[in-house]
């Protein structure tokens, strides 16, 4: 195996492995460096994929326990076999990571396992676990090392009592009381998993709302629905300390965000889910002079190039939403740019999905953003209570909301709370990519009876002519 390449990608998460495969397809001699024993990065190993497996399994458990009888399906009370559920999750992870390994081999991408360090222009050192090293020579380097858990100052994560998302995916028993610090995507998804399996869940959020950054109406509706399901929220609150007790569990000290009297909460497990930060440790960025911003993100231009010739970066280590599909698109784009083509990512059309039940999905602008920028818009909203398929499925929580430019009718943003919202948003992503108007969506024939009809009705509602409402 020669050590000279056109491209070396450091990291094989969704951004890295997609970048490598696309580069190989375009004729570039490509290698990847991965510190884990398996490919796929955080997403496939300890993030997106295992969490979705537990979300799916816990939803099935709750359906059997609470909803089957109402459908005329009579079963005895389900019993939780957590060990088997975790094995189900691990099987899904293994299948996905092995799939990436197969794809890299299929596309003749050379793989090196170890920690990648940029030793200089066109040189990547691979340091294996046993301390051995190997130097790769390359024309170009793409940094795709992803992100790490954001730490809360003064709170030590031991992955047993005080856990990150990684530890929350590996609990060996259902905690009686789970305290989640952070009302963002990760905290709410994992909180909902353990709530379904029997935990009493309390979510603490510094801000005065859940899902910061998403459409305000969506956040309010979602908080109400999660509350109905049994998740308790303490908003406008800050955690000032977590003490792990010798007898087991932890004491969480909470104060009002604006200041005031403290209170304590007892928890068997505390999940720290306050976000993620770029992971660039050990890359040697200072040595080669790659510039980062005040949040530790690698600075790049519109072609993903850093200030150092031949070094590029994509995914969670650069600015933008920390989403696997955003990283994938950037990986495709930079590979095409390096091959002399016109790689491009439309950052205005990147969907964001929360895989609770019901799901939450959004794309484009929120009402708050449009108001702030002084953009006149029309809103069309349609509730799932008025959708035939949702009614018979008993999945009537939520709505579809479409925001369109008041002058041109171009779709500017879409926000969905409801069953299967993550799939429903795909139609609007395509529509927005092609510059569709709400009228275009409204005049597109949608199959009946489906949940997608709520999308059509919301588009009709932009023009104040919804049929079923």
Secondary structure by P-SEA (a helix, b strand, c coil): ccccccbbbccccaaaaaaaaaaaaacccbbbbbcccccccccccccaaaaaaaaaaaaaaaaaacccccccccccccccaaaaaaaaaaaaaaaaaaaaaaaaaaabbbbbbcbbbcccccbbbbbcccccbbbbbbcbbbbcccccccccccccccccccccaaaaacccccccbbbbccccaaaaaaaaaaaaaccbbbbbbccccccccccaaaaaaaaaaaaaacccccccbbbcbbbbbccbbbbbbbccccccbbbbbbbcbbbbcccccccccccccccccccccccccccccccccccccccccccccccccccaaaaaaaaaaaaaaaacccccccccbbbbbbccccbbbbccccaaaaaaacccbbbbbbbccccaaaaaacccccbbbbbcccccccccbbbbbcccccccaaaaaaaaaacccaaaaaaccccccccaaaaaaaaaaaacccccc
